[in-house]
């Protein structure tokens, strides 16, 4: 027998409140994806988080194929989002 779990995907607006909500909702092991023109092109895993207050919190992600083809460990979601083109979207998969 196969366990077929449910997966939910949520699109977060790239506004301060949208990113704060993403940081609040995610836990270690959750998946964050980047999407452009309706196509998901990058998947990252939440490996740690910091929560102090609504505007002073962050998620840290680990992913492969970073600069130079190397793995990236502990990169801030806020840094990642700030460097994305405006047309790209952030998706939280739980």
VEXPA-459994 format. One record per atom (N, C-alpha, C): y, x, z; atom name; residue in one letter. Coordinates in steps of 0.05 Angstrom, whole numbers, plus 5000, padded with zeros to 4 digits. Last residue first. Example, Ala and Ser with C-alpha at 12.3 -4.5 7.8 and 13.67 -1.06 7.14 Angstrom:
! residues 2
> 4955, 5257, 5142, N, S
> 4979, 5273, 5143, CA, S
> 5001, 5258, 5157, C, S
> 4886, 5264, 5156, N, A
> 4910, 5246, 5156, CA, A
> 4934, 5264, 5156, C, A
//
This chain:
! residues 94
> 5453, 5087, 5016, N, X
> 5439, 5086, 5042, CA, X
> 5412, 5072, 5039, C, X
> 5502, 5121, 4982, N, X
> 5476, 5108, 4980, CA, X
> 5462, 5109, 5007, C, X
> 5567, 5117, 4961, N, X
> 5550, 5122, 4984, CA, X
> 5524, 5107, 4981, C, X
> 5606, 5145, 4911, N, X
> 5587, 5125, 4918, CA, X
> 5571, 5134, 4942, C, X
> 5668, 5153, 4880, N, X
> 5651, 5163, 4902, CA, X
> 5633, 5140, 4911, C, X
> 5691, 5167, 4813, N, X
> 5686, 5150, 4835, CA, X
> 5667, 5163, 4855, C, X
> 5744, 5193, 4771, N, X
> 5717, 5194, 4782, CA, X
> 5715, 5177, 4808, C, X
> 5796, 5194, 4754, N, X
> 5779, 5174, 4741, CA, X
> 5751, 5173, 4754, C, X
> 5823, 5237, 4777, N, X
> 5828, 5210, 4787, CA, X
> 5809, 5189, 4777, C, X
> 5780, 5293, 4788, N, X
> 5798, 5278, 4771, CA, X
> 5800, 5249, 4781, C, X
> 5775, 5323, 4854, N, X
> 5763, 5307, 4832, CA, X
> 5785, 5296, 4814, C, X
> 5795, 5347, 4899, N, X
> 5793, 5363, 4874, CA, X
> 5781, 5348, 4851, C, X
> 5790, 5311, 4940, N, X
> 5817, 5319, 4932, CA, X
> 5817, 5335, 4906, C, X
> 5735, 5308, 4946, N, X
> 5749, 5286, 4934, CA, X
> 5777, 5294, 4924, C, X
> 5724, 5358, 4970, N, X
> 5711, 5351, 4945, CA, X
> 5728, 5329, 4931, C, X
> 5753, 5355, 5018, N, X
> 5759, 5376, 4998, CA, X
> 5748, 5369, 4971, C, X
> 5726, 5312, 5042, N, X
> 5755, 5309, 5035, CA, X
> 5764, 5331, 5015, C, X
> 5676, 5331, 5051, N, X
> 5679, 5310, 5031, CA, X
> 5708, 5307, 5023, C, X
> 5667, 5401, 5057, N, X
> 5681, 5377, 5066, CA, X
> 5683, 5356, 5044, C, X
> 5605, 5434, 5054, N, X
> 5631, 5429, 5041, CA, X
> 5642, 5402, 5050, C, X
> 5555, 5456, 5071, N, X
> 5576, 5450, 5090, CA, X
> 5604, 5446, 5078, C, X
> 5536, 5495, 5017, N, X
> 5528, 5485, 5043, CA, X
> 5553, 5480, 5060, C, X
> 5514, 5500, 4952, N, X
> 5537, 5498, 4969, CA, X
> 5529, 5484, 4995, C, X
> 5478, 5545, 4909, N, X
> 5479, 5522, 4927, CA, X
> 5504, 5524, 4944, C, X
> 5506, 5568, 4846, N, X
> 5495, 5572, 4872, CA, X
> 5496, 5546, 4889, C, X
> 5531, 5567, 4797, N, X
> 5504, 5558, 4798, CA, X
> 5490, 5561, 4825, C, X
> 5585, 5578, 4800, N, X
> 5567, 5600, 4793, CA, X
> 5537, 5592, 4794, C, X
> 5593, 5525, 4846, N, X
> 5606, 5546, 4830, CA, X
> 5586, 5569, 4825, C, X
> 5531, 5489, 4852, N, X
> 5559, 5493, 4857, CA, X
> 5570, 5514, 4839, C, X
> 5476, 5470, 4850, N, X
> 5493, 5474, 4826, CA, X
> 5523, 5473, 4832, C, X
> 5466, 5428, 4907, N, X
> 5459, 5450, 4890, CA, X
> 5479, 5451, 4866, C, X
> 5496, 5413, 4972, N, X
> 5487, 5406, 4945, CA, X
> 5481, 5431, 4929, C, X
> 5518, 5383, 5031, N, X
> 5504, 5405, 5019, CA, X
> 5494, 5396, 4991, C, X
> 5577, 5364, 5067, N, X
> 5556, 5359, 5048, CA, X
> 5543, 5384, 5038, C, X
> 5607, 5333, 5121, N, X
> 5601, 5359, 5108, CA, X
> 5576, 5355, 5092, C, X
> 5661, 5290, 5135, N, X
> 5633, 5294, 5129, CA, X
> 5630, 5321, 5116, C, X
> 5711, 5280, 5187, N, X
> 5702, 5290, 5162, CA, X
> 5671, 5290, 5160, C, X
> 5773, 5260, 5218, N, X
> 5744, 5261, 5217, CA, X
> 5736, 5271, 5190, C, X
> 5824, 5233, 5232, N, X
> 5817, 5261, 5239, CA, X
> 5787, 5263, 5241, C, X
> 5834, 5180, 5228, N, X
> 5847, 5198, 5208, CA, X
> 5840, 5227, 5212, C, X
> 5803, 5158, 5270, N, X
> 5802, 5147, 5243, CA, X
> 5813, 5166, 5222, C, X
> 5777, 5215, 5306, N, X
> 5792, 5190, 5305, CA, X
> 5791, 5181, 5276, C, X
> 5732, 5248, 5305, N, X
> 5750, 5250, 5327, CA, X
> 5767, 5224, 5329, C, X
> 5673, 5271, 5280, N, X
> 5688, 5247, 5285, CA, X
> 5706, 5251, 5309, C, X
> 5638, 5304, 5231, N, X
> 5656, 5308, 5254, CA, X
> 5672, 5283, 5256, C, X
> 5573, 5319, 5207, N, X
> 5597, 5304, 5208, CA, X
> 5613, 5310, 5233, C, X
> 5524, 5346, 5161, N, X
> 5537, 5344, 5187, CA, X
> 5562, 5328, 5185, C, X
> 5501, 5333, 5113, N, X
> 5486, 5351, 5131, CA, X
> 5499, 5354, 5159, C, X
> 5491, 5289, 5062, N, X
> 5506, 5293, 5087, CA, X
> 5490, 5310, 5106, C, X
> 5480, 5313, 4997, N, X
> 5469, 5303, 5022, CA, X
> 5487, 5309, 5045, C, X
> 5496, 5292, 4930, N, X
> 5500, 5310, 4953, CA, X
> 5488, 5297, 4978, C, X
> 5495, 5291, 4860, N, X
> 5485, 5279, 4884, CA, X
> 5486, 5300, 4906, C, X
> 5528, 5275, 4799, N, X
> 5524, 5294, 4821, CA, X
> 5515, 5280, 4846, C, X
> 5533, 5234, 4762, N, X
> 5528, 5261, 4752, CA, X
> 5523, 5282, 4774, C, X
> 5527, 5169, 4740, N, X
> 5525, 5187, 4763, CA, X
> 5518, 5214, 4754, C, X
> 5571, 5136, 4698, N, X
> 5547, 5153, 4699, CA, X
> 5548, 5171, 4724, C, X
> 5619, 5109, 4693, N, X
> 5595, 5093, 4698, CA, X
> 5569, 5109, 4700, C, X
> 5657, 5150, 4689, N, X
> 5652, 5132, 4666, CA, X
> 5625, 5117, 4669, C, X
> 5626, 5185, 4740, N, X
> 5648, 5185, 4720, CA, X
> 5640, 5168, 4697, C, X
> 5610, 5195, 4808, N, X
> 5605, 5180, 4783, CA, X
> 5630, 5181, 4766, C, X
> 5574, 5225, 4860, N, X
> 5598, 5224, 4844, CA, X
> 5592, 5211, 4818, C, X
> 5543, 5205, 4922, N, X
> 5542, 5211, 4893, CA, X
> 5570, 5210, 4881, C, X
> 5511, 5220, 4981, N, X
> 5536, 5213, 4969, CA, X
> 5534, 5222, 4940, C, X
> 5461, 5200, 5027, N, X
> 5467, 5211, 5001, CA, X
> 5495, 5201, 4992, C, X
> 5443, 5220, 5094, N, X
> 5452, 5201, 5074, CA, X
> 5460, 5215, 5049, C, X
> 5435, 5262, 5129, N, X
> 5413, 5254, 5112, CA, X
> 5420, 5233, 5091, C, X
> 5478, 5238, 5180, N, X
> 5462, 5260, 5169, CA, X
> 5439, 5250, 5153, C, X
> 5515, 5180, 5157, N, X
> 5501, 5195, 5177, CA, X
> 5487, 5219, 5164, C, X
> 5574, 5140, 5143, N, X
> 5552, 5158, 5135, CA, X
> 5541, 5173, 5159, C, X
> 5619, 5110, 5161, N, X
> 5593, 5096, 5154, CA, X
> 5570, 5115, 5151, C, X
> 5662, 5144, 5168, N, X
> 5653, 5128, 5190, CA, X
> 5625, 5117, 5185, C, X
> 5669, 5163, 5116, N, X
> 5663, 5182, 5137, CA, X
> 5651, 5167, 5161, C, X
> 5683, 5114, 5091, N, X
> 5659, 5129, 5083, CA, X
> 5650, 5148, 5105, C, X
> 5732, 5104, 5117, N, X
> 5709, 5085, 5121, CA, X
> 5683, 5099, 5113, C, X
> 5763, 5146, 5099, N, X
> 5758, 5144, 5127, CA, X
> 5734, 5125, 5132, C, X
> 5764, 5131, 5045, N, X
> 5750, 5156, 5053, CA, X
> 5744, 5156, 5083, C, X
> 5795, 5084, 5049, N, X
> 5768, 5084, 5037, CA, X
> 5752, 5108, 5045, C, X
> 5843, 5102, 5072, N, X
> 5826, 5084, 5087, CA, X
> 5798, 5082, 5075, C, X
> 5862, 5136, 5029, N, X
> 5857, 5146, 5056, CA, X
> 5838, 5128, 5072, C, X
> 5823, 5121, 4971, N, X
> 5847, 5118, 4986, CA, X
> 5842, 5130, 5014, C, X
> 5783, 5111, 4931, N, X
> 5793, 5138, 4937, CA, X
> 5821, 5136, 4949, C, X
> 5736, 5063, 4954, N, X
> 5761, 5069, 4941, CA, X
> 5771, 5097, 4949, C, X
> 5666, 5068, 4946, N, X
> 5689, 5071, 4964, CA, X
> 5714, 5077, 4948, C, X
> 5611, 5030, 4933, N, X
> 5632, 5045, 4920, CA, X
> 5656, 5045, 4939, C, X
> 5545, 5034, 4955, N, X
> 5572, 5024, 4960, CA, X
> 5593, 5042, 4947, C, X
> 5479, 5013, 4951, N, X
> 5499, 5032, 4942, CA, X
> 5527, 5019, 4945, C, X
> 5417, 5010, 4984, N, X
> 5443, 4998, 4979, CA, X
> 5463, 5020, 4970, C, X
> 5350, 4998, 4978, N, X
> 5371, 5018, 4977, CA, X
> 5397, 5003, 4970, C, X
> 5292, 4981, 5014, N, X
> 5316, 4972, 5000, CA, X
> 5337, 4994, 5000, C, X
> 5225, 5005, 5004, N, X
> 5249, 5000, 5020, CA, X
> 5272, 4991, 5002, C, X
> 5162, 4994, 4998, N, X
> 5185, 4993, 4980, CA, X
> 5210, 4985, 4997, C, X
> 5106, 5027, 5012, N, X
> 5129, 5016, 5025, CA, X
> 5152, 5017, 5006, C, X
> 5044, 5011, 4984, N, X
> 5068, 5026, 4981, CA, X
> 5091, 5012, 4996, C, X
> 4977, 5017, 5000, N, X
> 5000, 5000, 5000, CA, X
> 5025, 5018, 5000, C, X
//
